[in-house]
Amino acid sequence: MRAAHHCGPSCHGAQALDAQAQRPWPTGPAAPRHAGSSRTGARTRAPCIGRQTPNHCATREAPCSGFMAGGVAGVCVDLILFPLDTIKTRLQSPQGFNKAGGFRGIYAGVPSAAIGSFPNAAAFFITYEYVKWFLHTDSSSYLMPVKHMLAASAGEVVACLIRVPSEVVKQRAQVSASSGTFHIFSNILCQEGIQGLYRGYKSTVLREIPFSLVQFPLWESLKALWSWRQDHVVDSWQSAVCGAFAGGFAAAVTTPLDVAKTRIMLAKAGSSPASGNVLSALHGVWRTRGLSGLFAGVFPRMAAISLGGFIFLGAYDQTRSFLLELGRESP
């Protein structure tokens, strides 16, 4: 549930995927452990990430459909909500919104997002599901929110290996609309090398983990409250609504970390922010722009993450259903 990356749009993936799990057997991407199986037995086999029944796992369909659906859904979120991401980046840039381009060229940098989006979302999805399987607990366990937080954090750490280079190129293109994506990519490699593409990796991870620590407990609590009020488990759309509120709130409170990440990625080589020190970047923003600077872009960030969960859920569900249908029809 950025991204989804925003947050990278892959952030939307977690809330959307677990919304699927609210459904009864066979449609959730991470259905409960087989009835009657022991924990030891559950750990000796690959997790079932596709259509399941209590007695078997469709191993041929599961990994492929989950990987493809997660990737396609991530691309949909990134491209549909890209203008909001551009506005957020320009609001957070050191030169200010108007000098960074204003509302002009709001799709600048979209090639970088399009190239990195699929593998980024797929990497998050696969890691998230496998960590949830590895840390398997009963659905009634009080440790369930902890499992979700750990799985999401691990997913973000892995996904950031793909997301950060794409994000660096994308954000520089967003504030320099006259420069092409490939030209910016070439300049980074020539002037800073590979490490230039990974500038801001630590700040990105430091943004995503607190985001998950805020989002997932709140999301689980909202779902539990809604279930209690209506005397049955929430439907997938209700889970998505809870995810939108939780994601929007988490996006708001972690905006200063997002501002620091943007400043680090956009900083000129050799400057103080380019060192990647998050506290130094936050102090610099506070000194020059105050509290409003630390929360620059908070509203487009909240909107992108909240809306992204719904878009991800719809795109994931449709893509996965289509792929599973193809799998059943093939000999």
N, C-alpha and C positions, 0 to 999 in steps of 0.2 A: 503495500500500500503503500525510486521522488520517489523508485524513483520514485518517482516516482520517483526521476532522479530525477526526479528531481530529487528538498532532499532529492537525490536522484530518483527518477520515477520508479526504479526498482523498489523503493520504499513502499510503494503502493502494493507491490506483489504480496507481501506477507499478509496484509489484512484481506486482500482479495482471495488468496489461496485458502486461508482458514475460513473465510466465509463459505467456500465450497464445502468445507468439512462439516458445516452445520447440517448438511443434508443426510438422510439415511443412506444405508448401504448403497446402491453401487456408484454414486456419482462423485464423492469427494476425492480430491487428489491425495489426501492423507487420511484414509479411513482408519477406524480403530483396529487395534490388534485382533488377530483371528480369535474367535470364541474358543475358549478352552486351551489356548496355547500358553506356554509358560514364557516368562521374560527371557530365559536362556534360549529357548527355542526361537523366539522372535528375533533374537540378535544373530542367529546363525544363517540368516538368509537376507537377500537384498530387500530393502524396503519396497512396499507396494505403492507406487506413486500414480497408478492409473486406476482404471475401473476395477473394482474389487467385489468379491462376494465373500461371505463368511468362510468359505472353504477353499478358495484358491485366489491366486493373483494372476492377472493377464499380463505375464511378463513381456510378451512380445509387444503389446500396445503401450504399456505404461511409460517406460523411460522416454520413448520417442515422442509420444503425444504430450507428455508433461514438458519436455524440453522445448518442443516447437511452440506449444501454446503459450508458455511463459515468455518466450522470446517475441512472438508476434504481438502479444498483449503489451509488452514493454515498448515495442516500436510504436504502437498505436498511441500510447500515453505520451511518449516523447514528442511525436510529430503534431498531435492535436493540440497539446498544451505548450508548444514551443514558444508562441508569442508571449505568454505569461512569464516564461523563464527568461526571455530576452529583456522584458521590462524590469524584472527583478534584478538581473545582473547589472543593468544600466543604472538603476537606483542605488546599487551598492558600490558602483565603481568610484575610484578616487576623483575623477574629473567631473562627476555629477551627471545627472540624467540627460540633460540637453546636449552637453558636449560629447557624451558617449553615443549619441545618435537619436535620442528621444524616441518618437514613435516611427521613425524612418527605418526601413530595412529590418523589420522585426524577425525575418527569417534568416538573417545573417548567421552563419555557423551551422545551419541545419544539416549540411552534408556530414559533418563530424558527428553530430548526434545520431543521424540515421545509420552510420557505419558502426558506431559503438553500442547502439541501443540493444540490438538483438543479443549479442554475446553477453552484454552486461546483465540484462534481465534473466537470461537463461542461467548464467553462473550463479546469480542470487537464488533463483528458484531451486536449482539442484542442491546447492549447499544447504539452504534452509530446510528442505525436505529431509535430506540425509541426516542432518544434525537432530532434527525432531525425532527421527526414527532411532538414532543412536541413544538419545536421552529419553527413551519412551517411558511415559508414566501413564497410569490410569486416568481416564478423562475426568474423574471426580477428584483427582489429587490436587492439593493446594499448591503443589509445585508446578502445575501446568503453566501459569503465567511466566515462571522463571524459565521453563523450557522454551517457551516462545521467544522470550527476550534473548536467550543465549543463541538460539537458532538464527534469529534475525541478525544479531550482531556478527555471528560467524559468516552469514551470507553477505553482509555488507563488506567485511574485511576482504573476502575473496572477490566480490564484484568490483570493488574499488581498484583492483589491479587492472581492470579493463576500463572502468569508468573514468579514472583520473586523467589519463592521456587524452581521451575524447573530450573531457570537460575543460581541460586547459586550452585546447585548440578552439573549442566552441566558444568559451567565454571571451577569448581574445578577439575572435571574429565578431562577436556580438557588440563589442565596444569599438571595433574598427571595421565598420561595414564595407569600407572601400577596399579592404584587403581580402583576397580570396582565401578559402580554407586551406588549400594546398600550399599557398604562399606562406601562410602563417605557420603551418606544420614544418615546412622546409627551414624557415628562419629559426624556429625553436631548436631543431636538430643541429643546425650549423653553429648557432651561438651558444647553446647550453648543453647540447648532447641529449642522450636518453634521459638523464636525470632532470632535464628541463620539462620533459613530458610528465614526470611524476612529482613535480613541484606541487605541494598542497595535498599529497597523499595522507600525511599524518593529520592534517587539519580536517580533511574529508572524513576520515575514520572517526576522529574525535567529535565530529558533528553527528555522524550516523548512530553511534552507540548511545549517546545520551537521548537521541531522538527515540530509539527503540525502548530505552528504559522508561521513558515517559509514555510513549504511545501504547505499548502492549498491556501494561497493567490497567491503564484507563480503559482501553478497548474491552478487555476481559470483564472489567467491573460493569461497564455499561451493558454488555450483553447479558451478564448475570442478572442485573436489575430488570432489564426488559423481559427476560425469561420468567423471572419471579412475578412480575406484574401480570403477565398473560398466561401463566401456568403451563407453558410449554417452551421448548427450545426455540430460539429465534430462527426465522427463515434467513436465507442468504441475503435478501435485500435489506433486512433489518440489521444483519451483521455488517453490511456495507455502510449503512447509515451510522452505526456506532463507530465504525472505522473511520468514517469521514470526520466525525466530531473529534475523535481521539487524535487522528492525524493532523487535523487543523490546529488543535491545541498544542501538540508536540512541535509542530512547525513554528508556531508563534514563539514558544519559550526557547527554542534553539536557534532562532534567527541570528543572534549575535555571533554564534559559531559559524553560521553560514556566511555572514558578512566577512568574518576573518578569513575564511576559506577563499572567498572571492578576491579579497585584497591580496592575498598571498599569490594566487594564480595569475593575477593581472600585473603584479609588481614588475618593474624593470629589473633585469639581471644585475646583481651586485648591490641592489638597494636593501635596506633593512627588512622590509616585509618579505623579500624574496628568500630570506633565510628560513622561512617556514615556522617561525616562532609565533604560536597562536596568541599567547598573552601579550607579546609585543604588538601584534597587529591589532588586538582589541584595545590596547592602551592608546595606540595611535589614532584609531577611530574616535575613541572617547575624547581625546584631547582636541581634535579638530572639529568634530561634529556633534559631540555630546550624545545624549541618550537616543535622540532621533536617528543619529548615524548608526548606532548599534542595532537598531530595529528597521533599518532601511529595507524596503522591499518585503515587509512582513505580510502585507495583504495579498499581493500576487503569489507569494510563496504558500500561504495558507490555502488560497483558492486552488492552486495547481495540485497540491497534495490531497486536498479533500476531493476534488473532482476526479483526480487520477485513480482513486480507488474504485469508483463506479465504472470508469472507462476500462480499467484493467479487468475487473470482474466480468464485464460483458464480453470483451474481446477474448479473454482466456476461455470462458465457457463455450463460446461459439466455435473457436478454433479447435479446442480439445474435442468437442462433440463431433465436429466434421472429421477430424483425424481418426477418432475411434470408429466412426461409421465406415470410413475407407478401410480400416483394418479388418472390420468384420466382413466386408464385401470381398476383400482380396483372398485368393485361395491359400 
